[in-house]
């Protein structure tokens, strides 16, 4: 999670490869399992966009399918996670309009359900998506919201790193 959060691609890819080799046969720790499924899905879609190896999008799709099932059982806990995985998959498939909609749903449900850390993450990923499209206005708005949400969550190391990125990319950001 930390290497994904701090966008340390090489370390995250290495850890993701190790993760997918582990045998998971027990559902006794649903919370840690759900977090692993969610982050592995996000990591898989990111790795797919970097290297284009189909195994990674399939892993992301598998995680999304699991989250879809869980969302049916407990929308409150899983809907924002599902929509974020959906948005990332749409991005992988160059379906920009559906990706925008899904990012906004992920942000909305994370905020509505009081998952400030996941709201921050969804805003940040939406920002990178818009930046990849050359849409700098929406990108800076999402980055700013991500920065504010991470700060509200108390993730000060993350806010510092994001602040540095925003300064380098856009030349400004107002500190909270």
C-alpha positions in Angstrom: 0.0 0.0 0.0 2.7 2.5 1.0 4.7 2.0 -2.3 1.4 2.5 -4.2 0.4 5.5 -2.2 3.8 7.1 -2.7 3.9 6.2 -6.4 7.1 4.1 -6.1 6.4 2.0 -9.2 9.3 -0.4 -9.2 8.9 -1.3 -5.6 5.1 -1.6 -5.9 5.5 -3.8 -9.0 7.9 -6.1 -7.2 5.6 -6.4 -4.2 2.6 -7.0 -6.4 4.4 -9.8 -8.2 5.2 -11.4 -4.8 1.6 -10.9 -3.7 0.1 -12.8 -6.6 2.4 -15.8 -5.9 0.9 -16.2 -2.3 -1.7 -18.9 -1.7 -4.8 -17.3 -0.1 -7.1 -20.0 1.1 -8.6 -18.4 4.2 -11.2 -15.7 4.5 -10.8 -15.3 8.2 -9.4 -11.8 8.0 -11.9 -10.1 5.7 -10.6 -6.6 6.4 -7.0 -7.3 5.5 -8.2 -9.4 2.6 -10.4 -6.7 1.3 -7.6 -4.1 1.6 -5.2 -6.5 -0.2 -7.7 -7.2 -3.0 -8.4 -3.4 -3.4 -4.8 -2.3 -3.5 -3.7 -5.3 -5.7 -6.4 -4.3 -8.2 -5.2 -0.7 -8.3 -1.6 -1.8 -8.6 -2.5 -4.3 -11.3 -4.2 -1.6 -13.5 -1.3 0.8 -13.0 1.3 -1.9 -13.9 -0.8 -2.8 -17.0 -0.8 0.9 -18.1 3.0 0.9 -17.7 4.0 -2.3 -19.5 0.9 -3.5 -21.3 1.1 -7.2 -20.1 -2.4 -8.6 -20.3 -1.9 -10.6 -17.1 -2.0 -7.4 -15.1 -5.3 -6.2 -16.5 -6.7 -9.7 -15.8 -5.6 -9.4 -12.2 -7.2 -6.0 -11.9 -10.4 -7.3 -13.4 -10.4 -10.3 -11.0 -10.1 -7.8 -8.0 -12.9 -5.7 -9.5 -15.1 -8.8 -9.7 -14.5 -9.7 -6.1 -15.2 -6.1 -5.0 -18.4 -6.2 -7.1 -19.5 -9.2 -5.1 -18.7 -7.6 -1.8 -20.4 -4.4 -2.9 -23.6 -6.4 -3.3 -23.2 -7.5 0.3 -22.2 -4.2 1.9 -22.4 -1.2 -0.4 -21.4 1.1 2.4 -17.9 -0.4 2.7 -17.1 -1.4 -0.8 -18.9 0.8 -3.4 -16.2 3.5 -3.5 -13.5 0.9 -3.9 -15.4 -0.9 -6.7 -16.0 2.4 -8.6 -12.3 3.3 -8.3 -11.2 -0.1 -9.7 -13.8 0.4 -12.4 -12.4 3.8 -13.3 -8.9 2.5 -13.4 -10.0 -0.3 -15.8 -11.8 2.2 -18.0 -8.6 4.2 -18.2 -6.7 1.1 -19.2 -9.2 0.6 -22.0 -9.1 4.2 -23.1 -12.8 4.7 -22.2 -12.4 8.2 -20.9 -16.0 9.2 -20.5 -16.8 6.2 -18.4 -13.6 6.6 -16.4 -14.5 10.2 -15.5 -17.9 9.0 -14.3 -16.5 6.2 -12.2 -13.8 8.4 -10.7 -16.5 10.8 -9.6 -18.7 8.0 -8.2 -15.7 6.7 -6.3 -15.0 10.1 -4.8 -18.7 10.7 -4.0 -19.1 7.4 -2.2 -15.9 7.7 -0.3 -16.9 11.1 0.9 -20.5 10.1 1.6 -19.3 7.0 3.6 -16.6 8.9 5.5 -13.6 7.1 4.0 -11.4 10.3 3.9 -8.3 8.3 3.0 -10.0 6.6 0.1 -11.5 9.9 -1.0 -8.0 11.3 -1.1 -6.8 8.4 -3.1 -9.7 8.5 -5.6 -9.0 12.3 -6.1 -5.4 11.7 -6.7 -5.9 8.9 -9.2 -8.6 11.0 -11.0 -6.0 13.8 -11.1 -3.4 11.5 -12.7 -6.0 10.4 -15.2 -6.9 13.9 -16.2 -3.2 14.9 -16.4 -2.6 12.0 -18.8 -5.3 13.5 -21.0 -3.7 16.8 -21.0 -6.6 18.3 -18.9 -4.4 20.3 -16.5 -7.3 22.3 -15.1 -9.3 19.3 -13.9 -6.0 17.6 -12.9 -5.0 20.5 -10.6 -8.5 20.6 -9.1 -8.4 16.9 -8.3 -4.8 17.1 -7.0 -5.8 20.0 -4.7 -8.7 18.1 -3.4 -6.5 15.0 -2.8 -4.0 17.2 -1.0 -6.7 18.6 1.3 -8.2 15.2 2.0 -4.8 13.6 2.8 -4.1 16.6 5.1 -7.5 16.1 6.8 -6.7 12.4 7.2 -3.4 13.3 8.9 -1.1 11.8 6.2 1.5 14.6 6.4 4.3 12.7 4.6 1.9 12.1 1.7 0.8 15.7 1.7 4.5 16.8 1.6 5.2 14.6 -1.3 2.1 15.6 -3.2 2.8 19.2 -2.5 6.2 18.9 -4.1 4.7 17.1 -7.1 2.0 19.8 -7.6 4.6 22.6 -7.2 6.9 20.9 -9.8 4.0 20.1 -12.3 1.9 23.2 -11.9 4.0 25.8 -10.0 1.6 26.4 -7.2 -0.6 25.0 -4.5 -2.0 26.6 -1.4 -1.0 24.8 1.7 -3.8 23.8 4.1 
